[in-house]
Amino acid sequence: MKSRTRIFFVLLALMTAANGWTQDDAGASDDSEALKLAALEALIAAPPERALPLATKVLAGNHSKEVKARALFVLSQIDDPAAQQQLIRTAEQNGGELQAEAIRMVGIGGNEAALARLAGLYRSGDEATRRAVLEAYMIAGDVDGVFEIARNTESEADFEHAVNMLAAMGAHDELRQLRATAGLSSSLINAYGISGDVDSLLELVRDGSNPEQQAQAIQALAIAGTGKGEDVTSILRDAYRNSDTQVVRDAALQGLIIVGDDETMLQLYRTSDSAAEKRQLMQALAATGSDRILEIIDEALAEQ
Amino acid sequence: MNDDQLILYYYDDGLSRADRRRIAAAIEADEQLAERYAALCRELDSLSASDNECVAPAHVVQRMHDTIDRAGRPVPVADVPPPHRFSLPAFAWGAAVTAALAIGIGIGIFVTRAPTVPLEDAPVMAATQDRGAFTRGVQVFFQDAHADLVSMPVADASDRSRLITNIIEQNRLFERAAAQNDAQDLARVLRAFEPILQRLAADDITPAEAEALRSQLAFELNVMLTKISRGSSNETHTT
């Protein structure tokens, strides 16, 4: 009886969908296509044991790619291991038109066994497949999966993509491990900034052995902030004052613009005795939109 | 003004300073809105009672907003210094790229994922003990997002981008809330929405591509709405 009631509601939903949603959700090429999409929407209301064979049948049938892709999403939401099996089988159809979409659904499904099989797809897949696998790991929140890719890839582009993903996932420990195994790189510094790994950034900001990396870390720190009671402004000011390297001083100044600290820039302007530096600081102050620019414009004009 | 905007205002997240000022002024000027907001605050306060809290530190959110505001500001190009000197346009570009990275690569979420203070010190978006309230919030979000998508002007890239950016911000809030409420299934779906939303917000896609993405999202939102409604209905029946 309960099952019958559910089926009744599914049918009711189908009728509603056919009548009401056809015009709302554009993208269906004709009424027949729209009806199929509405039916798939309603399918999620059916019990898993009934929804699963229907969704699987749609995948095997003679339907448009759009309809089949929608069926994959419905499968990802069916609470049945067989649905996850169907998803990974579709994902493993190399070159299949639904492969990327199926990989995404494996991520949504979050099934550990299915996620583990994506690693093989990554190794053998083309660029689109590799990107889809990384995205699936991100969707699933599978830090280990992304970390393994970053650790094992020999492609710089793939490494950078994986590192960015780890940053987005806030995987501080894994990013630090990568520094130890792969060495420090521009993409890792960006990742420390994106993930807010202030400790790593502070270490790099205070390390003058590689000015380019130091400059990049300064900018990343300016955006991330310190959040530890340390004053980012004083760190930037010290980097500006104490460095003999132009690229580091430029980065520190850019950092001050990011932070929007007009007071420090004003101080630096007034203590500078270089016309070129004063001009640069004036431009930086103007970039912050601060009214304090008027003070130094007055001073500059008065000096003339 | 809809509840989503008021919720973002309450949580001090996902709104620019200009938006916050506009909402603050509206609350002050409109008595009915003020009452609505007060009621919303009471409800959200009650949800924030849990100790299990996690969110972006205020200073990080503020800095991100400042950076985005600054990166978006027009930069005079007449006085551009020579190469290898400090270049404002180059900086603005770099800041914009960095800000974009900060906002999210894929589902980045600099502010969401990167608390630079211990989580227990960071206020906001609590895990709620009232699962029903959380579910209702998600339902409202899905309904509103679906309605926005259906009425969205696909051909106008700037309007589309503005609307989708708003949905992305809310999507992140709910993704974070889902993870904190141990609704991992839902969190995964919300995370999966973000890349689609990001592509839909891009201004270099054709109307046909935008239409296809909108159709996909609308479908997935509807499926999730049905699934959640069914779940909450079952819970109601079994209690």
Chai-1 contact restraints between the chains, C-beta under 6 A:
chainA,res_idxA,chainB,res_idxB,connection_type,confidence,min_distance_angstrom,max_distance_angstrom,comment,restraint_id
A,D24,B,V150,contact,1.0,0.0,6.0,A-B,restraint_1
A,D25,B,S215,contact,1.0,0.0,6.0,A-B,restraint_2
A,D25,B,A218,contact,1.0,0.0,6.0,A-B,restraint_3
A,A26,B,E211,contact,1.0,0.0,6.0,A-B,restraint_4
A,G27,B,E211,contact,1.0,0.0,6.0,A-B,restraint_5
A,G27,B,S215,contact,1.0,0.0,6.0,A-B,restraint_6
A,E41,B,N222,contact,1.0,0.0,6.0,A-B,restraint_7
A,E41,B,V223,contact,1.0,0.0,6.0,A-B,restraint_8
A,I44,B,V223,contact,1.0,0.0,6.0,A-B,restraint_9
A,I44,B,T226,contact,1.0,0.0,6.0,A-B,restraint_10
A,I44,B,K227,contact,1.0,0.0,6.0,A-B,restraint_11
A,A45,B,T226,contact,1.0,0.0,6.0,A-B,restraint_12
A,A45,B,R230,contact,1.0,0.0,6.0,A-B,restraint_13
A,R70,B,F219,contact,1.0,0.0,6.0,A-B,restraint_14
A,F73,B,E220,contact,1.0,0.0,6.0,A-B,restraint_15
A,Q77,B,K227,contact,1.0,0.0,6.0,A-B,restraint_16
A,I108,B,R188,contact,1.0,0.0,6.0,A-B,restraint_17
A,I108,B,V189,contact,1.0,0.0,6.0,A-B,restraint_18
A,I108,B,A192,contact,1.0,0.0,6.0,A-B,restraint_19
A,G110,B,R188,contact,1.0,0.0,6.0,A-B,restraint_20
A,E135,B,P195,contact,1.0,0.0,6.0,A-B,restraint_21
A,M138,B,G106,contact,1.0,0.0,6.0,A-B,restraint_22
A,M138,B,I107,contact,1.0,0.0,6.0,A-B,restraint_23
A,I139,B,R188,contact,1.0,0.0,6.0,A-B,restraint_24
A,I139,B,R191,contact,1.0,0.0,6.0,A-B,restraint_25
A,I139,B,A192,contact,1.0,0.0,6.0,A-B,restraint_26
A,N164,B,I105,contact,1.0,0.0,6.0,A-B,restraint_27
A,A168,B,I105,contact,1.0,0.0,6.0,A-B,restraint_28
A,A168,B,G106,contact,1.0,0.0,6.0,A-B,restraint_29
A,A168,B,I107,contact,1.0,0.0,6.0,A-B,restraint_30
A,A168,B,G108,contact,1.0,0.0,6.0,A-B,restraint_31
A,G170,B,R113,contact,1.0,0.0,6.0,A-B,restraint_32
A,G170,B,A114,contact,1.0,0.0,6.0,A-B,restraint_33
A,I194,B,L101,contact,1.0,0.0,6.0,A-B,restraint_34
A,I194,B,F110,contact,1.0,0.0,6.0,A-B,restraint_35
A,S195,B,A114,contact,1.0,0.0,6.0,A-B,restraint_36
A,G196,B,A114,contact,1.0,0.0,6.0,A-B,restraint_37
A,G196,B,T116,contact,1.0,0.0,6.0,A-B,restraint_38
A,V198,B,T116,contact,1.0,0.0,6.0,A-B,restraint_39
A,I223,B,T67,contact,1.0,0.0,6.0,A-B,restraint_40
A,I223,B,T98,contact,1.0,0.0,6.0,A-B,restraint_41
A,I223,B,A102,contact,1.0,0.0,6.0,A-B,restraint_42
A,G225,B,H59,contact,1.0,0.0,6.0,A-B,restraint_43
A,G225,B,V60,contact,1.0,0.0,6.0,A-B,restraint_44
A,G225,B,R63,contact,1.0,0.0,6.0,A-B,restraint_45
A,G227,B,P57,contact,1.0,0.0,6.0,A-B,restraint_46
A,G227,B,T116,contact,1.0,0.0,6.0,A-B,restraint_47
A,G227,B,V117,contact,1.0,0.0,6.0,A-B,restraint_48
A,D250,B,F86,contact,1.0,0.0,6.0,A-B,restraint_49
A,Q254,B,F91,contact,1.0,0.0,6.0,A-B,restraint_50
A,I258,B,T67,contact,1.0,0.0,6.0,A-B,restraint_51
A,G260,B,D66,contact,1.0,0.0,6.0,A-B,restraint_52
A,Q280,B,F86,contact,1.0,0.0,6.0,A-B,restraint_53
A,A287,B,L88,contact,1.0,0.0,6.0,A-B,restraint_54
